[in-house]
Amino acid sequence: MYSSTLILVLLSATAIALPITRRDAAPSFLINGDAPFTVDAATLAASLTCPNGNPSSKSPPVLLVHGTSTTGAESWGQGYVPALAANGYTACYLTLPGRAMGDMQVSAEYVAYGLHYISSLADGAQTSVISHSQGGPLTQWALQFYPSTKAVTSTLVALSPDFTGIQVGGGNLSDFCIGNLCQSSIWQQSAGSHFLTSLGSHGFQAQVKTTSIWSKFDGVVSPAQGNANLPSATVVAVQDLCPLRLVSHVFMTIDAAAFALALDALQHGSADLMRVQSQIFSVCFRIAAKNMQISVANQVQAAWDDAIDGFVLGSPRVTQEPGLMAYAQ
């Protein structure tokens, strides 16, 4: 019980919530060759929030995809949203159902729809994506099984992704899922899960220009480097830029060095360590990125709160991993 609760705490990615503004329009993005949607368009559309209004060609779109046990507002609202706005981008975030504790196949539908939707709001401009933790494999799943999304997506930046599955103490994460202790996405993020096996068996490589950013001190996604190694992607550790930087899994969503690498990827298609090293003194001696409106103390408290909310208020706990949908088998 305590081990699994600790895992849920560490899987959290948090910030202080902003009010959510919902949209009523629900266009259909049913495209030949894509996997089917099981969630209706109105629900999928309502999950996207653009706190600073619609993106445009002058203020390009960035879709933010949060991780396990949190929400879009908590992960990004006072961090990446204002920091990206200060650099000329309009960020919109998804709020995945059940605090991203449910079936990741369903959560990936929100990502696939969101990629098309944010592009349509920007008059057809391609969008970049920044994900954290579970958001990485969710976005990869959307790009692989909804191939039409690649035409509207320019760049993926995956912060601390678990592309190949989490191991704990020499075993798989699912070893802690005794009885109905874990929710669906915990089962699915375990090394050896059906979800990740399917992801790795269907054209598993970068589908768009991808930068995978990891930390040697992640503490949650293990092995961190192995999980970040998406074939054909640019893979870089925060410590490659700032040696011995003690950034954990939770703090990747506010870390100044991670943000500098992510911003470089948005601006150039993929991050280049040599390019970013020119900022080393302005980046490596900060905790949070410039223009982020966060408190480190509040971030720590929010991590615990989100873990509890995810475990108690998230999707129901289940006794086994959900079965694969027909298109993924």
PyMOL commands that set and color helices and strands:
alter all, ss='L'
color gray80, all
select helices_A, chain A and resi 2-11+41-46+72-76+80-85+97-100+104-121+135-145+147-152+173-176+184-188+194-199+224-228+238-241+250-253+256-268+273-283+296-313+326-328
alter helices_A, ss='H'
color red, helices_A
select strands_A, chain A and resi 48-49+61-65+90-94+127-132+153-159+167-168+171-172+182-183+209-214+234-237+317-318
alter strands_A, ss='S'
color yellow, strands_A
deselect
rebuild
show_as cartoon
